[in-house]
Amino acid sequence: MALCLDTEQMETVQRILHLHFEGVEVWAYGPRVTGTDCSPDTDLELVVVSEKPISFDDMTAVEKAFVESELPFRVDIIDWAKLPESLQKQIKKDHDVVQAANAEA
């Protein structure tokens, strides 16, 4: 299953994630993963997969970086640790890894 992003868009997303969440796994989910809506203005939905909740300041900073990026669509980013188990299970079924965790994190 391929994520509906072109190479330049993916590089922008990964650069922002690396800057704000280096070493932390981030998944994409939703219509751009399932292929149900790959139109250019469809939101990109991301989840930061961490056992500990992400700080408000860190989430605000990454949200601001995405808003200020040149991406032609909105990026919604949420914190895995704050999601109900039912939504976690749903995301686990259909997701793409956008940024892999590294052993040092």
Secondary structure, DSSP 8 states (H G I E B T S, - for coil): ---S--HHHHHHHHHHHHHHHTT-EEEEESHHHHSS---TT--EEEEEE-SS---HHHHHHHHHHHHHS--SS-EEEEEGGGS-HHHHHHHHHSEEEEE---TT-
